[in-house]
Amino acid sequence: ERERERGERVKRDAPQGPIPAGLRGFQGILFGKIADKNADRGTFTLQVQKVGRVWERNRAENAESAVGKSLPVELHRESRLVGQHRQTLEKLNDGDTVEVEVFQMNDGVLSVMELLRKVE
């Protein structure tokens, strides 16, 4: 019951933006620019510039469908690196280019897994 309540709250709080159908089940690395960052919530919008890598367990039919889109991203609260990711996110500014490992696990949002770093 509590899981469901949390899930509904996360959906309501998440930045609204569609994940392209071809990106459902994506697991891999994306490069893009930060926009609409909310460090308190642990969310940001990623303006995707390119797909870095796609993991073997990726289920997305068309990873390239991410390119050119602005996609909602959240820090994955169960990640062992969530504290580190939160610190990184606080230091990032809108327009910074980042490399981020994301999994599409929840509807409408990508979750940061092991990697979130600024790219010079």
KARA-V226751 format. One record per residue. PHI is phi in whole degrees, -180 to 180 (999 if undefined). BURIAL is I if it has 16 or more other C-alpha atoms within 10 Angstrom, else O. Layout:
{{PHI	BURIAL} {PHI	BURIAL}}
//
This chain:
{{999	O} {-64	O} {-54	O} {-63	O} {-60	O} {-64	O} {-59	O} {-67	O} {-65	O} {-60	O} {-59	O} {-68	O} {-82	O} {-67	I} {-61	I} {-81	O} {-172	O} {-76	O} {-89	I} {-54	I} {-53	O} {-70	O} {-101	I} {-59	I} {84	I} {-64	I} {-141	I} {168	I} {-111	I} {-121	I} {-114	I} {-177	I} {-103	I} {-78	I} {-144	I} {50	O} {-78	I} {-131	O} {-63	I} {-62	O} {-85	O} {76	I} {-129	I} {-159	I} {-103	I} {-108	I} {-89	I} {-73	I} {-104	I} {-161	I} {-92	I} {-78	O} {-148	O} {-123	I} {-75	O} {-57	O} {-86	O} {-57	I} {-115	I} {-69	I} {-75	O} {-145	O} {-59	I} {-65	I} {-66	I} {-75	I} {-63	I} {87	O} {-97	I} {-103	I} {-117	I} {-75	I} {-132	I} {-130	I} {-70	I} {-82	I} {-63	O} {-91	O} {-65	O} {-68	O} {-105	I} {-60	I} {-63	O} {-63	O} {-63	I} {-63	I} {-62	O} {-61	O} {-60	I} {-61	O} {-83	O} {-76	I} {-116	O} {-55	O} {97	O} {-68	O} {-90	I} {-129	I} {-112	I} {-141	I} {-91	I} {-128	I} {-120	I} {-92	I} {-113	O} {-105	O} {-56	O} {80	I} {-152	I} {-101	I} {-110	I} {-71	I} {-103	I} {-92	I} {-132	O} {-149	I} {-148	I} {-75	I} {-111	O} {-80	O}}
//
